[in-house]
């Protein structure tokens, strides 16, 4: 992976700058997202003064650099986002039985730590959300992440400790079709031109819900992970945007096209690269593996 596309998960403290939120109609009209950020920052400063102390905060780099969010979004062209560190109150959220049952614990906590309250966490593409969550995990619970890994060589299940500070980010390095649009193109080996988007948090959840519903209604062990994601991600096939046409195309997509598209997505999707070196204590085998993200990521045993 080239150095231009990656960066270590490092976070530096930025000195606070005074923010003016005097209402300027022209500024609101010219750049509503920037104005919303200023207001949110001022509100955070007011909260600090009321509390009598400065809430620990940091800036987290966004792998997308904000390039795929529309101009009216507070995330538009936002290269880094300001969040505060986790507190005991956030742990209350993460251990709330009601929120855990509903699957809303992580998103509720994330909304709580964003200083810009005009941001909807469902709008984050997956890579940007993962970058923030990784930062919160490191600063909240430390960089050591103990998890069980199945050795690719001897198939033994080994408890291994990963260092999350050694993870890198893969930044968006391709241009969308139009600036400020979450729309990209790819020519398949068959010559078919497709346009696709990067999925956001809400769309990821919708896919998960569809998978769960399919599992309950059919009682089938078959998980349509590849085709379900494609149907949500592909937005046109040779300029045809009819969803029924796209669904039929995905279901009959030849394997060469599918693998080429999946490989391209892995190369260009901005995200945290969750791969790290692993060495098996049983057989001595060494290999770079995908770090399993389990409940222990935000609910460590100790």
Protein Blocks (a to p, Z undefined) as FASTA:
>chain_A
ZZklgccddddddddddddfbdcfklmmmmmmlmmmmmmmmmmmmmmmmnopacdddddd
dfklommpcfkbckgopabdcdddddfklmmmmmmmklmmnopmmmmmmmmmpmblmbcf
klpcfklmmmmmmmmmmmmnojbdcdddddfklopacdddddfklpccdddfbdcfbghi
acdddddfkopacddddddfklmmmmmmmmmmmmmmnopabdcfklmmmmmmpgbeehia
bfklmmmmmmmocfklmmmmmmmmmmmmgcddfbdcdddfklopacdddddddfklmmcf
ZZ
